[in-house]
Amino acid sequence: MSGAVLVAIAAAVGNLLQGWDNATIAGAVLYIKKEFQLESQPTMEGLIVAMSLIGATLITTCSGQLSDSLGRRPMMIISSCLYFVSGLVMLWAPNVYVLLFARLLDGFGIGLAVTLVPVYISETAPSDIRGLLNTLPQFTGSGGMFLSYCMVFGMSLMDAPSWRLMLGVLSIPSLFYLALTIFFLPESPRWLVSKGRMVEAKQVLQRLRGREDVSGEMALLVEGLGVGGETSIEEYIIGPDEDNDDQEQDEDKEKIRLYGPEAGLSWVARPVTGQSALGLVSRHGSMASQSIPLMDPLVSLFGSVHEKFPETTGSMRSMLFPNFGSMFSVAENHAKNEQWDEESLQREGEDYTSDNAGADSDDNLHSPLLSRQTTSMEKDMVPPASHGTIMSMRRHSSLMQGGDSVSSMGIGGGWQLAWKWTEREGEDGKKEGGFKRIYLHQEGVPGSRRGSLVSLPGGDVPAESEYIQAAALVSQPALYSKELMEQHPVGPAMVHPSETVKGPKWGDLLEPGVKHALFVGIGLQILQQFSGINGVLYYTPQILEQAGVGVLLSNLGISSTSSSLLISAVTTLLMLPCIAVAMRLMDISGRRRLLLVTIPVLILTLLVLVIGNFVTMSSITHAVISTISVVVYFCTFVMGFGPIPNILCAEIFPTRVRGLCIAICALVFWIGDIIVTYSLPVMLNTIGLAGVFGLYAAVCFISWIFVFLKVPETKGMPLEVISEFFAVGAKQAGKNN
């Protein structure tokens, strides 16, 4: 995983530059207004600071579509170039209008970085440490602010501080970021798969995961290309395959065979009918009758996955049959176990390969394959990949599995990827087939549970066998084509991603699952902006001044301007260890729990600040209480409400529309930022400081209710599974309404 970690750190440098710029302009504007005599023009002074917000808002309107069309990496390269050019222009800026133009370019760079870095990290990170890595932008952003405050503080001690030098220094770290984006960062493998560039996607995944066999994850990325579709939740009981007699096949038409790495080693998954004993399945079945009014069924559905594995942390180890191996055996395994003839296999697979395998096809890509069912003439076998295709299919197929660091069947978080092909006779006597994709999830722990499940309907597994329960999300594969099925009736037909996926469409936003995810993402962004962070930042210097910090520093010979910068640097420094704690907890406690725990602390600190303005107390006591409240507020905010909205927004949308949807959420973020920033002075004049903090506390309370009722837990789950859950939850919510 070191490759994914290093890539995430490099990508997060873009957010370091954002934090750097935010802190630098806060100090530099003190000197800019003196040189350009803006003391009597507060509008122009505010415009200099706000121009980057305007630029970020403008670029966000098109960044999503551009990133879905051009790729994540090119947009980050453009972002680094904009940072670099804006730094040079600000270093030169002969007048305020050139400075405004430079700030606009800087805003373009900020907007692209803030929008795309979380998306990029989510698409490259392993699901089990995705939360940790996606908290890096918050850490690097705060780190950039701290470094910048230290730099500006040092310059403020000079006889003639230069604001041009303060702002122009941005070009140095941005040049470093430009080099990283060009020479180190790969393109997102999910974006590459969406464009049918399978060779590059495989190479990137091998680099990120540090292993050769990435077939399972490649298959998972392909499955993430679909938007919409019908999804059902089913239950299976999985145990050793002890029935090898052909005569029993008629009795087990619905079974799915899972193959192990050794010859003759296999397991069987049998569907269970009737009343379910599994948490995920039963929770789905009871979603219509929620015990908590207004609770989103999706929250309960996601919760049923995590409640079975409370200790799931950063391990990518498969939790379903850890002894399973790859069922798509790489070439070395073929030579070792089966001695396959590559040339004859290529000829044999030509009838089943895709006609779309062109320049982007990978002759060495060992794609997941469906296994041939046992017949009277043949035995079960796992054929290797045919050449020149994204997926090569066989008739009467039963199952494919995905890849994992330990076994190639897992796709992270205890989930397994599978496919099945079923065939039946229609009313006219013709054979009709159905191709289904399955995400399997273990419920409970594997082991011998004699007699505990044998009585389940359909659970006719021998009592002396080792078996487990598994819930499954069953849906149509992303690349399954009914049109091609009519042309090739011998088996399931798959199309190349470049043919089936033409890019994001605005109509895809109307899919129930996507609309549901947008509601959650936009709601979190709005509530985060109105939760009080800007107001507390605005009020912090005044609070610390009341605490006597300014007097103490002035006694040391530090000017009031330098004192305010030093205070801001210390405040930012306090955030860093708290963000580090959040990084550790993000994949253990989870996003939802962190929000539910930290938001009440925000409410409490804001109420303390409100009460402090009404209760009569000594100035020292008031200053101490206010200082503690502000510090606790900052530290708590960066652990929860600061990074988590962006993390969730980068996780909950399908690959095909992820860039577009994240841009919509980012646009809401920037508009909310502008509204809060410019409404704060007005509210201070109308309802006063206590009224402002009281309003923020009320918003935080609403935020807690929103998170409790509407925000699901996504830790450790593959992005594609998260999207599938939103589709199921939206469908159920529609039925309830």
Secondary structure, DSSP 8 states (H G I E B T S, - for coil): -HHHHHHHHHHTHHHHHHHHHHHHHHHHHHHHHHHTT-TT-HHHHHHHHHHHHHHHHHHHHHHHHHHHHH-HHHHHHHHHHHHHHHHHHHHH--SHHHHHHHHHHHHHHHHHHHHHHHHHHHHHS-GGGHHHHHTHHHHHHHHHHHHHHHHHHHHHTSSS--HHHHHHTTHHHHHHHHHHHHHT----HHHHHHTT-HHHHHHHHHHHHTSS--HHHHHHHHHTT--S--EEEEEEEEEE-----GGGGGGGTT-EEEE-SSTT-EEEEEE--SS--SHHHHHHHTTTS-SSTT--HHHHHHHHHHTT-TT--S----SS-TT---TT--HHHIIIII---HHHHHHHHTTTS-TT--TT--TT-------B---SS---B-----SS-S----TTB-------SS-TTEEETTEEEEEEEEEEE-TTS-EEEEEEEEEEEEES--S--TTTSTTSTT----TTS--EEEEEEEE--TTB-HHHHHH-TTS--B--HHHH-----GGGGGSHHHHHHHHHHHHHHHHHHTTSHHHHHHHHHHHHHHTTHHHHHHHTT--HHHHHHHHHHHHHHHHHHHHHHHHHHTTTT-HHHHHHHHHHHHHHHHHHHHHHTTS---HHHHHHHHHHHHHHHHHHHHHTTTTHHHHHHTTSS-GGGHHHHHHHHHHHHHHHHHHHHHHHHHHHHHTHHHHHHHHHHHHHHHHHHHHHHH----TT--HHHHHHHHHHHHHHHHHH-
